[in-house]
Amino acid sequence: MTLHPIAHAHAKPDHPAVIMAGSGAQMTYGEMDQAANRFAHLLRSRGLKPGDAFAVLLENRIEFFTMIWGSQRVGTMLTPISTRLTAPEIAYILNDSESRFLVTSTHFAEILPDIRSACPDMELLVLNSGDEEDFAAELDRHSADAVADQIAGLTMLYSSGTTGRPKGIRPAPPEDPDPEAPVPLIGLATMGVGMPADGSIVYLSPAPLYHAAPIGWCSVIHRLGGTVVMMEKFDPEAALKAIETYKVTDSQWVPTHFVRFLKLDPEQRSGYDLSSHKRAIHAAAPCPVPIKQEMIEWWGPIVNEYYAGSEMIGMTLVNSDDWTAHPGTVGRAIHGIVHVCGPDGEELGPDEGGLIFFENPLLPTYHNDPAKTAEAMHTKGWMTLGDIGHLDGEGFLFLTDRKSHMIISGGVNIYPQEIENLLVTHDKVMDAAVIGAPDPDLGEQVVAVIQPVDMAEAGDTLEHELRDFLAPQLARIKMPKRFDFRPDLPREANGKLYKRELRDEYEARAAG
């Protein structure tokens, strides 16, 4: 059996490939196949050859899959762009990726003039524009028949830019250029997580499609012949409603989603039928142990966690039972070999913390940035995502934090993830970011920036309450010297926290 939407379009053309969770709008496999063929012809008509890039700046909408599967038929490089970025940041990615044109929508009408100004030679196709740049009108000019000589495409994701300018992650070419050849994530989905390949999956995707996990998992679900239910925007109660309404069997989350779920009133949490839900996957950041324990108690032992990155240099996986026996682990390696190394590059033993590397024969490069690629490499040819952690004696990996997030206060290394994980378990805290701010005596001081559940409670009383809450669980040197409160934090919809923005803000204050 061929696991690819091309095959499913012939076998079951009327089966829903995508459903928008809010509006209920649908695209069948037959419709998606025809639209993808048209877009493949469009790409070739504009002179794009295998390896050439084009960019997509879109909100979560059905047409995104036209670009994904069309590109997969002519070998081009799809470059998704975060909808959170400013016009100069978008222009940087357009230029850096050498994109030949940009597909976007009227949703971004306010910043399109600035993009045009920064990239005057960039051609645009705009969904719902109704003019000469209208995407649908251009698509309709091309044949819905399959292109000849199909070849697998690639996706060049850009890092979130949480510690500087975003970097393009240029993947290694596929070993098999046939677009219908299996991809590694199919093995993770079927053998690792237990997803069936019989087309019965109904998969809820709550995150923005431009991010690595949603685009990767949605593509795998289409290869397995399932239905993707895509949320226009994440809302915890709306997600529970979608599971009930569409009888969702599988889902993918980040820890921030779990925190939002657990802040709902008990009546909201128990008000929906979740009996169809068989498998929940989460990744993107270390999950606080108490948060995950509560999710397993609520949803049952259906929660699977993996650790990987957009670079796809390696992956670990853990199910609920193994996680319960090893609380806090992100699992054992299922792709690549894990090595934990000290500052001198020497490999460390069990339970010794250091920089995590993956050994893998296929490694990506950072586009136009050989220095960053070299910085991520071990002398033995292994590659790191920049995370700190350790392996236990059974080979289970535990994450501590990002190397770039480490705070050095009075000569002591402090990892903010530990403090953040404690803070978000407090019932009055919706979100928390812990950073190092300039300090004339200590070098850096620990600052906790808090998003309260109720902003009306922000202030000295809540600060004292949080200090009392942390004191028995946290070494004194790690206690935040300062607590600040604000109605929201600069967090990506995919769960990534833009600590760089906060650090820049506090550095500017100190300089002022």
N, C-alpha and C positions, 0 to 999 in steps of 0.2 A: 504494500500500500504506500503510495506517495503522500508524504506529509507536507503539503504545500497548498496555499489557497487557490492556485491554478487548478489543481486536481479537484478541490472541493467545489469550485465554480462549475465544473462539468458534472460532478456527481450529484450535487444538491444546490442548484443555483438560487433557489428561493429561501435557503436557510439564512437567518440573520447573522451577518458578520459583525456588525456594530449596532448598538442601541445607545442613544444618548439618554442618560439616566433621568435628567430633568424633563426634557421635552418629549421623550419617547420616540424621537425621529430615528429611522432605521436605514441601514444599507445592507442589502443581501450580498452573498458571495458572488452571484452573477453580476450585480451592479458594480461591486468593487473591482471585479476582474476587468470589466469593460472600461471603467474609469482609469484603472492602472495602465491598461494597454494604450488608451488615448494619451495619457501623460508620458508614457515611454516614447511614443511617436513624437510628442511635443519636444521632449528633451533632445532627441536626435535631430529634429528639424532645426533646432537652435545651435546645432553643431557640437553638442556635448559628446565627448568620447569617454570610454571607460577611464575612471579616475578623476574626471573633471567634476568640480563642485558646483552645487547650487544651494541656496539657503532658504529656510522656511521659518517665518515668524508668525505663528498662529496661536490663537486661543484653542482650547480643547474643542474640536469640531470634527465631524465625520470626514471632511475632505482631506484631513491630514493623512489618512490611510491611502488616499489616491497617490500622494507623493511618495509615501514609504514603499508601496508595492510597485509603483511605476518605476522608481529608481532601481529597484531590485531586478529589473528585467533588462537594463541597458548598462549596468556596471558603473553608474555614476556615484558621486559622493554626496549624500544628503547631509547637510549641516543644519541641525535644528538650533534655534536661538531662543534663549530664555526670554519670556515675555516681561520679566521684571527689569530688564536692562534699559538704560537710557539710550538716546539716539547716538551719542558719541561711542558708547560701548558696543552698540549694534554695528555701527560703521567700522569699528576696529575689527570685529569678527568677519564682516563682509570682505574687507580688504585682506586680512590675514589669511582667510581660507581660500582666497582667490575665486570666490563664488562668481558664476557667470550671470546669475540673475537671482532675484528674491521673490518668493511667493509669500504674500501677506494678506491682510484683510482690512476692511474699513474700521474694524475694532481699534486699529492703531492710527487712526486718521490724525490724531493730534501730533504724533511724532514723525509721521511720514514726510512732512516738508523738511524737517531737520535731517532726516536720513538722505533724502534726495540732494540736499545741499552738500552734505558731507561726501556723498558718493554720486556725483552728477552723471557718471557714465553707467550706473547700475540700472539694468532693466528691471521693471517690476510687473508682476501679475498680482492683481488685487481682487480678492473674493468680494462679491457684491458691489463692485465699483460702478458697474453699468456704463463704463466708457471703453475706450480703446485698450485699456489695461485689464479689462474684466477677465478673471480667470476662467469662469464657466464658458464664456463665449470663445475664448482661445482653445479650450479643451475640446469643444464641440467641432472644431475645424479638423480634428484628427481622427483617424480610423480607430474603431474599437477592436480590430483584429490584432492578434498577437504579433509582435515584432519578430523579425527573423534574427537568428543568431543571438539568443538571449544569454545574458551573462549576469552573475550575481553582483549587486551593488554593495556599497559600504556606507557606513554612517560615521561622520567625524563629529564627535561630541566635544563641546568646549567645557573646561572646568568651570566651576561656579564663580571663580574669581574671588573666593573668600579671603585670600591672602595676597592678592595682587591682580594683575591683568589676567583674564581668562586665557587658558592655553588649549589649543586644538590637540586632541588625542587622535593621532592618525593610526588607524588599526593596521595590523599586518594583513596583507592580501589573503583571501580565503584559500585554503588548500585545494578546494574543488570549485571552479568558477561556475559550475552549473547552478542556476538560481534555485532549483528544486532539491539540491543536495542538503542533507541534514546539517543542522547547526548545533554547537555544544549545549545550548540551553534546553534543547529538546530532551537530552539525557537527564539534566537536572530536574526538569518538569515531570517526566514520566517515571524514571527510576528513583530519583532522589526524593521527590515530593509525592509521587503517586498519582499524578494527573492521568486520566484515561485518554487514549488516542482514538476514541470512538465518536468524537464530535459532541459529546454531552456536556462539556464544560460551559458554564456561564460564569464569566470572569469579571469581577468588579475592579475597574481601574480608577482610583480616586485622585491621582496626582497628574500634574501637567505632562503632556505627551512628549514635550521636548527633552525630558530628562531620560537618563540611561535606562533605569529600571522599567518605567512604563512603556517606552518604545520597544524595549527588548522583550518584556513579558507579553505585551499585546501581540507582537509579531509571532511569538511562540504559540499563543492561543490560536491564532489564525492558521498556523501550520498544522495544529492538531484538529482543526475544523470546528472549534468552539465559537462561542459568541462573546464579544467584548462589550460589557456595559460600562460606558465611560461617563464619569461625572464631569459636568461642566466646571465645577469648582467644589473642593472638599468642604463638607459640613458634616459634623459627626452624626446628627440625627438623620439627615438626608441619606447618609451612607447606610444606616440601619434600615431605613425605609426602602432603599434600593435593593438590599439583600432580600427583604421580604417580597417586594413587588415583582422582581425578575427571577426569584428563586436562584439566587447566586450560589454557585458551588465553590468558587475559588476567589481569592482576593489577594491584594498586595498592599503593604502599608509601610509607614515609617514610624519610629517611636513617638513623634509629635502627634500623630493621629491617635495612638493609643492613649496618650495623656488627655487629649480632647474628649475621647470616648468616656474616660473614667471621671471627668469633671461634669458629665451630664447628671441630671437628677436621676435617682433610682427608677422613678416611674418612666422616664424617657428610655432608659436602658432596657427595661423589661417590657416595653410596649410593642415590640416587633417580633415576628416569627423568624428566627434565624436557623430553623431546623434543616434547611437545604445546604447550609454552609459547611463544607467538608474540609477545606484546606485554606489556611491563612498564612501568607508569607510576609516576612518583614525584613528590612535591611536599612542601609543608608547611614546609620549611626548607632553607637552602643545604646541598648535599651536599659534604663534603670531596673534593677532586679525586682523591686516591689511592684513596679508597673507591669512588668511581664508576668509576674506571679498572679496578679489580679486578672489579667487578660486570659490566662490559662484557666483560672478558676471559673471565669464567666463563660468563655467560649468552648472550654474543654481542651483536650490534648490535640488540637488541630493546628497549633501555631508552629510554623517552621521558620527558622531564621537562617539567613546566609550573610556572609561577609565577602564583598568583592568591591570593585570600583569600575568607573567608566573605562579604565584602561584594560580591563578583563585580563589581567596578568595571572590571576588565580582566584580560587573561591573556596570557602568553607561552608558547611551546612550542618545544622543541628535540628532535631525534632524536639517535641515537647518533653518526651520521656528522658532523653539524654540531657536536655537542658535542666530539667528538674533535679537530676542527679549531679549536675555540674552547673549550679546557678551562675549566670553571668557569661558563660561561654558563648562564642559565636560558631562553635563546632569544629569538626575535623576537616582537613583539606580533601576536596573532591576534584579539584582541578589545580594542577601545579603542586609544588612541594614548598612547604612553609619553612623558613629559616628565621630565627630571631638572633640579631647580632648586636654587639656592644659598639661603643664609639670607635673602637679600633678595627671594626669589621669582623672580629672573631665571633664565631657562633657560640651562643650561650646555652646553658643547660636548662633542664626543666625548672619552671617557676622563677627564672631570672628574666627581668624586664629589659627590653631593648627594641630596636627598630625592626619592623617586620618586613621581610623580603619574600618574594615568590620566585621559585625556579621554574621556568617554563620555556620551551623551545620557540614559541611564537610570542614575540613581545612588540608592543607598539612604540612609536616615537612621538615626541611632542613637536607638532608642526611648526616649522621655522624657528625652533628653539633647541639646537643641539646641546646648549649648556644645561638646560633643564633636564633633558634626557640623560645627559651624563651624570647630573647630580642625583638622579633617581637610581643609578646603577651601582651594584656591588662589583668589586673587582673580579668576582667569579661569574659575572654575567647575570646575576639575579636582579630583580627590580622591586622597588618599594613604592607604596602609595603614600608614605609619610606617616604611618600610624605606629604607635608605641604599644607593646603588649608582651605577653609571654605564653608559652606552651606549658601545659601540665604534663605529668608523667605518662598520661594516656594519649597525648597528642591533641588534646582539646585546646583551642586558641582562645585567649582572653585579651580584650582590648583595653588599654588604659586611656589613651587620648591621641589627638593629633600632635605630632612633634612641633608643628608651627604654632600650636595653641599654648604651649608650655609657658608658665609664668616663672620668672626667676626673681624672688623677693628675698633680700638679705642673704643672697647666695644659696637659697634653698629652691629646688625645683618643685613647682606645684602644678598639678594637672587639673584644670578647671572642670573636666567632665565629672569627676567625683563629686564636686560641690554642686554642680548643676543637677546631677542625678538625685541628690538629697533634696534640693529645693523644690523640684517639681512634684515631689510626693506630698508636699504640704497642701492641705486642702484649700488654702487661700491663694496659691500660686498657680497661674495658668502656664507661664513660661519663664525661663531664666537663662541668662547669659552671664558667664563669669569671665572676666578679662583682666589683663595686667595693665594698669595705668601708670604713667610716669610718676616716680616718687624720688625726691632729692636725696633721701637717706637710704632707702631700701633698694633703689633702682626701679622696682615696680611694686605697686601695691595691688592687692586683690580687691576688685570691685565687682559686686553683684548687681546686675541690671535686671529688675524684676517686672514682669507683666502680671499684675494681680488679677484674680478672677473678677474682682469688683474694684475698679479704680478708686471708688470713694473710700476704700479702706487703706489706700496708700498713705504712708507717713511714718512718724516715729513709733507709733504703737505697733504697727505691723513689723517694722524693723526689729524692735525688741523681741517680738514674738518669734521671728525667724532666727535671731541670734540664739535665743533659748532653745529653739528646736535643733539647731545645728550643733550646739556646744557639746552634748554628750556623744556625738557621732563623728566629730571632726577635730583633728589636731589643731591646737591654738594658732600655729603659724599659718594654717590654711583658712582661718576664719576671715571672711571679707572685712576689709577695713572700712568699706563704704557700701551702702545700699542705695541704689537709685531706683525710682519707679516710673514706668511709662506705660501708655495704653497698649502698645504693641512693640514687638522686636523685629529687626530687619531679617526675617526668615523667609527663605524661598518656599514656595508651595511644595517642593519636593523634600522639605525638612531641613535643608541646609541653612545654617545660621551664618549671616554675613558679619562675622566678628570683626573683619577688617574695618567696616563702617564705624563700629563702636570704638575700636582702638584709635582710628583716625580722629574721631570726635574728641576723645579724652586727651590725645596728644596735642590737638589744637588748643584745647582749654589750658593745658599745662604751659604751652608756649606763650599763650596770651597772658 
